[in-house]
Amino acid sequence: MTDPVTPRPELPEWARADLPGQVAAALAEDVGSGDITAELIPVETDASARVITREDMVLCGTAWVNEVFNQLGGQVSVAWQHQDGDRVTAGDTLFTLQGRTRTLLTGERTALNFLQTLSAVATSARHYADKVAGTGVTLLDTRKTLPGLRTAQKYAVLCGGCANHRIGLYDAFLLKENHIAAHGSIAAAVAQARALYPQRWIEVEVETFEELDQALTSGCDMIMLDNFSLDDMREAVRRVDGRAKLEASGGITDETLLAVAQTGVDYISIGGLTKHVQAIDLSMRVTG
């Protein structure tokens, strides 16, 4: 993990690499041995359709929708009216489709499942990002994601204007209480991490000011303040004085978010960006 930067809605390579497998797995569980309902429709029949949103949203998931119809044979063309990261108003058309009726209907649910879920994450992220706009804080996601959709959801977080924490257990160190206990001290744990993977980002979770002071002298890159009060966060910012990045985590709600941001911490991690989302209400209508 490197120091997180201002997120952009471009599809990162780590999300692009997982995308075909995510779509293949989703199609396999839905289509199985074949769409028997679609078999009622003559194979050469064509149709047009459009997909609308029934609520305000931030769009995310265009590449997953495109891949669904590509894997089904590419017999449906998809024309997008909006792009990932766009704010879209209830009632607006997201995209139109044209092509084989069987393919269009077979791919409908899988395509909308991806779109409603990823747009929900992007919409949630935008809501939180808007609340702290101008404070200078960066909001981070966590590893609390749907199994198999980690990279897709983390891309959606970017589309909503927030940033990614580590992608998994492999790209950054996060030393928590049990890791530190196993090594005997914060300094020992950080030293071993630095020796093992010199280029990896090292973060230490702390619960007290004593642990904060130990983490600060350990040479770690970032310190996570776990369930600190607002006053204690402000004191932590004063003590650290820019010598390490500070992340606030634990128990942060929609109501307390702005106050936490105003303490001066660099980052705030919010598991709810990816786990407390409600799918966007979408509808596909065959138009001809």
C-alpha positions as CSV (number, residue, x, y, z in Angstrom):
1,M,0.0,0.0,0.0
2,T,1.2,3.5,-0.8
3,D,0.0,6.7,0.6
4,P,-3.6,6.9,-0.7
5,V,-4.2,9.6,-3.3
6,T,-7.2,11.4,-4.6
7,P,-9.4,8.7,-6.1
8,R,-10.4,8.6,-9.8
9,P,-13.1,6.6,-11.5
10,E,-10.8,4.9,-14.0
11,L,-10.9,1.1,-13.7
12,P,-7.7,0.0,-12.0
13,E,-5.8,-3.0,-13.4
14,W,-6.4,-4.9,-10.2
15,A,-10.1,-4.6,-10.7
16,R,-9.9,-5.2,-14.4
17,A,-8.0,-8.5,-13.8
18,D,-10.7,-9.9,-11.6
19,L,-13.7,-8.8,-13.7
20,P,-14.0,-11.7,-16.2
21,G,-13.9,-14.2,-13.4
22,Q,-16.5,-12.4,-11.3
23,V,-18.9,-12.2,-14.3
24,A,-18.2,-15.9,-15.2
25,A,-19.0,-17.0,-11.7
26,A,-22.2,-15.0,-11.6
27,L,-23.4,-16.2,-14.9
28,A,-22.6,-19.8,-14.0
29,E,-24.8,-19.7,-10.8
30,D,-27.7,-18.1,-12.7
31,V,-27.7,-19.7,-16.1
32,G,-26.3,-23.1,-15.1
33,S,-27.0,-25.6,-17.9
34,G,-29.1,-23.0,-19.8
35,D,-31.9,-20.4,-19.7
36,I,-34.9,-22.6,-20.3
37,T,-37.3,-19.6,-20.2
38,A,-35.4,-17.8,-22.9
39,E,-35.7,-21.0,-25.1
40,L,-39.4,-20.1,-25.5
41,I,-38.3,-17.2,-27.7
42,P,-37.3,-17.8,-31.4
43,V,-33.6,-17.8,-31.6
44,E,-33.4,-15.1,-34.4
45,T,-35.7,-12.6,-32.6
46,D,-34.2,-9.2,-31.8
47,A,-35.4,-6.7,-29.2
48,S,-34.5,-3.3,-27.7
49,A,-34.5,-2.4,-24.0
50,R,-33.5,0.4,-21.7
51,V,-32.5,0.3,-18.0
52,I,-33.6,3.1,-15.7
53,T,-32.9,4.0,-12.1
54,R,-35.8,4.5,-9.7
55,E,-33.7,6.5,-7.3
56,D,-30.9,9.1,-7.3
57,M,-27.5,7.3,-7.5
58,V,-23.9,7.4,-8.4
59,L,-23.3,5.0,-11.3
60,C,-20.8,2.2,-11.1
61,G,-20.4,-1.1,-12.9
62,T,-20.5,-0.3,-16.6
63,A,-17.6,-2.7,-17.3
64,W,-19.3,-5.5,-15.5
65,V,-22.5,-5.1,-17.5
66,N,-20.6,-5.0,-20.8
67,E,-18.7,-8.1,-19.8
68,V,-22.0,-10.0,-19.0
69,F,-23.2,-9.6,-22.5
70,N,-19.8,-10.1,-24.0
71,Q,-19.5,-13.5,-22.3
72,L,-23.0,-14.4,-23.4
73,G,-21.9,-14.2,-27.0
74,G,-21.8,-10.4,-27.7
75,Q,-25.2,-10.5,-29.4
76,V,-26.4,-7.5,-27.5
77,S,-25.0,-4.0,-28.0
78,V,-24.9,-1.7,-24.9
79,A,-25.1,2.1,-25.3
80,W,-24.4,4.0,-22.1
81,Q,-26.0,7.3,-21.3
82,H,-23.9,7.9,-18.2
83,Q,-20.4,6.8,-17.1
84,D,-19.0,5.4,-13.8
85,G,-18.8,8.1,-11.2
86,D,-21.7,10.2,-12.6
87,R,-24.5,11.3,-10.4
88,V,-27.8,10.2,-11.9
89,T,-31.3,11.3,-11.1
90,A,-34.2,9.0,-10.4
91,G,-36.1,8.2,-13.7
92,D,-33.0,8.6,-15.9
93,T,-32.0,6.0,-18.5
94,L,-28.7,4.5,-17.6
95,F,-28.2,2.5,-20.9
96,T,-30.0,1.0,-23.8
97,L,-29.6,-2.4,-25.3
98,Q,-30.2,-3.8,-28.8
99,G,-29.8,-7.4,-30.0
100,R,-30.9,-11.0,-29.7
101,T,-33.8,-11.2,-27.3
102,R,-32.7,-14.4,-25.8
103,T,-29.3,-13.0,-24.9
104,L,-30.7,-9.7,-23.6
105,L,-33.1,-11.5,-21.2
106,T,-30.6,-14.1,-20.1
107,G,-28.1,-11.5,-19.1
108,E,-30.6,-9.1,-17.5
109,R,-30.5,-10.2,-13.9
110,T,-26.8,-10.8,-13.7
111,A,-26.0,-7.4,-15.3
112,L,-28.4,-5.6,-13.0
113,N,-27.1,-7.4,-9.9
114,F,-23.7,-6.1,-10.6
115,L,-24.9,-2.6,-11.4
116,Q,-27.3,-2.3,-8.4
117,T,-24.7,-3.5,-6.0
118,L,-21.7,-1.5,-7.2
119,S,-23.8,1.7,-7.7
120,A,-25.0,1.3,-4.2
121,V,-21.4,1.3,-2.9
122,A,-20.5,4.3,-5.1
123,T,-23.6,6.2,-3.9
124,S,-22.8,5.4,-0.2
125,A,-19.2,6.5,-0.7
126,R,-20.3,9.8,-2.4
127,H,-22.6,10.5,0.5
128,Y,-19.8,10.2,3.0
129,A,-17.3,12.0,0.9
130,D,-19.7,15.0,0.5
131,K,-20.1,15.2,4.3
132,V,-16.4,15.8,4.8
133,A,-15.7,17.9,1.7
134,G,-13.2,20.7,2.4
135,T,-11.8,19.2,5.7
136,G,-8.8,17.6,4.0
137,V,-9.4,14.2,5.4
138,T,-9.4,11.1,3.1
139,L,-12.1,8.4,3.7
140,L,-10.9,4.8,3.3
141,D,-12.8,1.5,2.8
142,T,-12.0,-1.7,4.6
143,R,-11.8,-5.4,3.9
144,K,-15.5,-5.8,4.9
145,T,-16.6,-6.7,1.4
146,L,-18.8,-9.4,-0.3
147,P,-16.7,-12.5,-0.9
148,G,-15.6,-12.6,-4.5
149,L,-16.4,-9.0,-5.2
150,R,-13.6,-7.3,-3.2
151,T,-11.9,-5.5,-6.1
152,A,-15.3,-4.6,-7.7
153,Q,-16.5,-3.0,-4.5
154,K,-13.2,-1.2,-3.9
155,Y,-13.4,0.3,-7.4
156,A,-16.9,1.4,-6.6
157,V,-15.6,3.2,-3.6
158,L,-13.3,5.2,-5.9
159,C,-16.2,6.1,-8.1
160,G,-17.9,7.6,-5.1
161,G,-15.0,9.8,-4.2
162,C,-13.4,7.9,-1.4
163,A,-10.1,5.9,-1.4
164,N,-8.9,2.4,-0.9
165,H,-7.2,1.0,2.2
166,R,-5.2,-2.2,1.5
167,I,-6.8,-4.5,-1.1
168,G,-6.1,-7.6,1.0
169,L,-3.7,-9.2,3.4
170,Y,-0.9,-9.3,0.9
171,D,-0.2,-5.7,0.0
172,A,0.2,-3.9,3.3
173,F,0.8,-4.6,7.0
174,L,-1.8,-3.8,9.6
175,L,-0.4,-4.8,13.0
176,K,-3.2,-5.3,15.6
177,E,-3.2,-6.3,19.2
178,N,-2.6,-10.0,18.6
179,H,0.2,-9.5,16.1
180,I,2.0,-7.2,18.5
181,A,1.5,-9.6,21.4
182,A,3.0,-12.4,19.4
183,H,6.2,-10.3,18.8
184,G,6.4,-8.8,22.3
185,S,6.3,-5.2,21.4
186,I,5.2,-2.8,18.6
187,A,8.9,-2.0,17.8
188,A,9.7,-5.6,17.3
189,A,6.7,-6.2,15.1
190,V,7.4,-3.2,12.9
191,A,11.1,-4.1,12.7
192,Q,10.4,-7.6,11.5
193,A,7.8,-6.3,9.0
194,R,10.2,-3.8,7.6
195,A,12.9,-6.5,7.3
196,L,10.6,-8.9,5.6
197,Y,9.0,-6.6,3.1
198,P,10.9,-3.2,3.0
199,Q,8.6,-1.6,0.4
200,R,5.3,-2.5,2.1
201,W,3.2,0.0,3.9
202,I,3.2,-0.6,7.7
203,E,0.3,0.5,9.9
204,V,-0.1,0.0,13.6
205,E,-3.4,-0.1,15.5
206,V,-3.3,1.6,18.9
207,E,-5.8,1.9,21.8
208,T,-3.9,4.1,24.2
209,F,-1.5,7.0,24.2
210,E,1.3,4.7,25.5
211,E,0.8,2.5,22.4
212,L,0.7,5.7,20.3
213,D,4.1,6.8,21.5
214,Q,5.5,3.4,20.9
215,A,4.1,3.3,17.4
216,L,5.5,6.7,16.7
217,T,9.0,5.7,17.6
218,S,8.8,2.4,15.7
219,G,9.1,4.0,12.3
220,C,5.7,2.8,11.0
221,D,4.0,4.7,8.2
222,M,0.5,5.1,9.7
223,I,-1.1,4.8,13.1
224,M,-4.7,3.7,13.5
225,L,-6.5,5.3,16.4
226,D,-9.0,2.6,17.5
227,N,-12.1,3.9,19.1
228,F,-10.4,7.1,20.4
229,S,-12.7,9.9,21.7
230,L,-12.7,13.2,19.8
231,D,-10.6,14.9,22.5
232,D,-8.1,12.0,22.4
233,M,-7.9,12.2,18.6
234,R,-7.1,15.9,18.8
235,E,-4.4,15.1,21.4
236,A,-3.0,12.4,19.1
237,V,-2.8,14.8,16.2
238,R,-0.9,17.2,18.4
239,R,1.6,14.6,19.7
240,V,2.3,13.1,16.3
241,D,2.7,16.5,14.6
242,G,3.0,15.1,11.1
243,R,5.6,12.5,11.9
244,A,3.2,9.7,10.8
245,K,-0.2,9.5,9.1
246,L,-3.1,9.1,11.5
247,E,-6.2,7.1,10.8
248,A,-9.4,7.1,12.9
249,S,-11.4,3.9,13.0
250,G,-14.1,2.3,15.0
251,G,-17.7,3.4,15.8
252,I,-17.7,6.2,13.4
253,T,-21.3,7.0,12.3
254,D,-23.0,9.4,9.8
255,E,-23.6,11.7,12.7
256,T,-20.0,11.8,14.1
257,L,-18.1,11.7,10.8
258,L,-17.7,15.4,10.3
259,A,-16.5,15.9,13.9
260,V,-13.9,13.2,13.5
261,A,-12.7,14.8,10.3
262,Q,-12.3,18.1,12.0
263,T,-9.9,16.7,14.6
264,G,-7.1,16.8,12.1
265,V,-6.6,13.1,11.4
266,D,-5.4,12.2,7.9
267,Y,-7.7,9.3,7.2
268,I,-11.0,7.8,8.4
269,S,-11.8,4.2,7.7
270,I,-15.5,3.2,7.4
271,G,-16.6,-0.4,7.0
272,G,-20.1,0.8,6.1
273,L,-18.8,2.0,2.7
274,T,-19.0,-1.5,1.4
275,K,-21.0,-3.6,4.0
276,H,-23.9,-1.3,4.9
277,V,-25.3,-0.6,1.5
278,Q,-28.8,-1.2,0.0
279,A,-29.0,-2.1,-3.7
280,I,-30.1,0.6,-6.0
281,D,-33.6,0.1,-7.5
282,L,-33.1,-0.5,-11.2
283,S,-35.5,-1.6,-13.9
284,M,-35.1,-3.0,-17.4
285,R,-37.9,-2.3,-19.9
286,V,-38.2,-4.0,-23.3
287,T,-39.1,-1.2,-25.7
288,G,-39.4,-3.1,-29.0
